[in-house]
């Protein structure tokens, strides 16, 4: 109990401190986790950290559900083809740039042992590539709110952020299936390579829709619609959805995200459920999740793979910038959107840390999980440091923020 209290208080304090330097709270949570990391000091044991998977999974289900809740079809349709074009191309070109760049560079930086390109470097590159696609909009949102930013660049950034993480979850589901096949050496066959991953995705979507519908129906029947009652209902069904998907061998994160999307689209008035979760539970869940995530980090893996971390950041930036420019061009967007939108899409955090930690749950990835998690969390720290600055500069040059005094 004392350990849990130390984790929560440390994360909270660091989150408040970094805000004084105009950084997002998640950066503070990560710093707190690094300070409490068993590899850095003996305050908290590695045994305790190794038994926190339950908390991590609950937090992941909440994050994925919240992502789904942002995917209101009417809103997405209204934002237009420009948002869709930029979102898809910025995410996928970041995927391609990181995967191909690291595939060429990693053999020069690390030893793959007896493993070669097919069974080591290729799956690692694919996994890191899929983790390059998501964007953490929280840093940009903080800048937007601070400066009361308004305009087409601001709207475009917020629109892309609305489904960017969803695209990342889908990329992750496909990439994990391919990487697992490569590492296991099972070879290509229709069942394991196509039908099984496709069944996992389709089944997860169906399960998420089912639980979302059940949530709506029960919420309408409950006599007391107090905030406390509704939070218990949402979290109970959400965790059940995640657990059912896990038991059935379906994609858990995709099921939770689809559940959120089903709720908001089948009953738009249920937006209050997401508002309640954000108001009453988000802060605690984020403190625990991000602080624990950094405590899972093998510090030696980060220091040993620092060149790969920097390469990841550079390749991802190239993919995001080129994808944004191409997407804006194809959508015939304005010059401001073409030039300044990418600056708001650089921050990374949130769901990407969760996805990286999920890799550790697959036994086939044991030889590479520390490397992948170390690179991802190392890059998140860098992205969360430079992201707010880039977002502010981009929106200011676009003429969409109030001038500083």
C-alpha positions, -999 to +999 in steps of 0.1 A: +000+000+000+029+024+008+044+016-026+012+024-044+009+057-024+045+066-034+037+059-070+006+080-071+020+110-052+053+110-071+034+109-105+011+137-094+038+159-081+060+156-112+030+161-134+023+194-117+059+205-117+065+199-155+034+220-162+053+250-149+077+245-178+047+242-202+051+205-207+022+180-207+015+161-174+023+128-191+060+139-193+060+144-156+044+110-150+071+093-171+099+112-153+085+100-120+084+064-132+120+067-143+130+081-109+112+051-092+126+026-116+140-005-098+170-003-121+179+032-108+173+027-071+160+001-046+130+021-033+106-001-052+115-037-061+114-052-095+091-080-081+064-054-074+066-039-109+064-073-125+030-079-108+013-047-121-001-062-153-037-060-140-035-023-134-019-018-168-047-037-186-074-018-168-058+015-178-053+003-214-090-006-217-100+028-204-076+046-229-088+025-258-125+031-249-118+069-247-102+067-282-133+050-295-155+076-279-139+103-301-149+086-333-184+101-337-193+094-374-212+126-379-182+146-367-158+127-388-179+131-419-183+168-413-145+173-410-142+162-446-118+143-468-088+165-459-088+152-423-091+116-435-064+120-462-039+136-438-046+112-410-042+081-430-011+092-450+007+108-420+002+077-400+010+052-427+041+070-440+054+073-405+049+035-402+067+029-435+095+054-428+103+040-394+100+003-404+121+007-436+147+031-420+153+009-389+154-023-410+184-008-429+200+009-399+196-016-370+220-043-383+248-016-381+239-006-345+230-038-327+238-075-328+210-098-338+228-129-325+223-159-348+190-144-360+189-127-393+167-102-411+137-124-414+134-136-378+148-106-359+154-073-376+123-075-398+098-082-370+114-056-348+112-030-376+075-039-383+066-035-346+084-002-342+069+010-374+034+004-362+041+022-330+052+053-350+018+060-364-002+072-333-001+108-322-007+121-286-029+151-290-028+161-253+002+184-258-013+202-288-046+205-270-029+221-241-014+247-264-047+253-282-065+259-249-037+281-235-037+304-265-073+301-275-062+289-310-088+290-337-085+284-375-083+257-401-049+244-390-062+240-355-093+223-367-073+200-390-049+189-362-078+182-338-097+163-365-067+141-374-061+134-336-097+122-333-090+090-352-052+088-353-049+065-324-077+043-338-056+038-369-026+030-347-046+002-330-055-013-363-019-011-375-008-028-343-032-057-347-020-065-382+017-059-374+017-082-343+002-110-363+029-106-390+058-102-366+047-132-345+046-153-377+081-142-386+096-148-352+080-182-347+093-193-380+059-209-388+061-198-424+032-185-445-001-203-446-036-190-452-050-199-417-022-185-395-012-156-417-045-143-429-076-160-415-066-161-379-055-124-376-086-113-397-108-134-373-092-117-343-099-083-357-135-090-369-143-108-337-130-079-316-151-054-335-182-076-331-176-081-294-170-043-289-203-035-307-222-060-285-208-047-252-214-011-264-251-019-271-255-037-238-240-007-220-265+016-237-295-006-229-285-011-192-278+026-188-314+034-200-329+009-175-309+020-144-332+040-122-304+060-106-283+078-133-259+093-107-223+098-118-211+071-094-235+045-106-227+051-143-190+050-137-193+016-120-214+004-149-191+016-176-159+003-160-175-030-151-187-037-187-155-022-202-132-045-182-155-074-190-153-066-227-115-065-225-113-097-205-137-116-228-116-106-258-085-118-240-102-152-231-114-157-267-081-148-283-094-116-299-077-082-300-084-067-266-076-031-274-096-031-306-126-046-288-124-018-261-120+009-287-150-004-308-171-005-276-165+032-271-172+039-308-204+019-306-216+038-276-210+073-290-225+064-324-255+043-313-265+069-287-248+103-291-264+115-259-241+091-241-212+115-245-218+123-209-203+089-200-170+099-215-171+133-199-177+116-165-148+092-170-126+121-179-137+142-150-135+116-122-112+088-132-088+099-160-063+116-138-058+087-115-056+061-144-031+082-163-009+088-132-008+051-125-004+039-161+024+062-173+043+061-140+042+023-140+051+022-177+083+040-170+090+018-141+088-012-164+115+003-186+148-015-187+171+015-184+200-004-198+179-011-229+173+026-234+210+036-230+222+008-252+197+016-279+200+054-278+211+057-315+179+037-324+158+060-303+171+090-322+167+073-355+131+064-346+124+101-338+140+113-371+123+087-393+089+093-377+092+130-382+101+125-418+070+103-423+046+126-404+058+157-423+058+141-457+025+123-451+008+155-439+021+174-470+009+147-494-024+142-477-031+180-477-021+182-514-044+153-524-072+170-505-065+204-521-060+220-487-048+255-481-011+264-480-014+270-442-026+235-437+001+220-459+029+239-441+019+240-404-004+210-396+025+185-392+039+205-362+009+196-342+012+159-350+047+153-336+038+146-299+036+109-290+025+091-259-008+078-246-018+046-264+016+040-280+031+031-246+002+008-239+007-009-272+044-013-265+037-029-232+011-053-248+040-067-268+055-080-236+024-102-231+033-122-262+058-149-253+071-151-288+084-115-285+104-121-253+138-117-271+128-083-285+103-068-260+128-049-239+144-034-270+110-023-284+097-009-251+130+009-244+130+026-278+094+036-277+094+051-242+127+068-249+112+084-280+080+093-261+101+114-237+118+132-266+085+137-284+067+150-253+095+175-247+097+189-282+060+184-292+045+214-273+071+237-286+066+226-322+028+229-318+031+264-305+055+276-332+033+260-359+000+276-347+017+309-342+031+310-377-003+300-390-016+331-373-041+311-352-030+319-317-032+351-296+001+369-296+021+367-264+024+398-242 
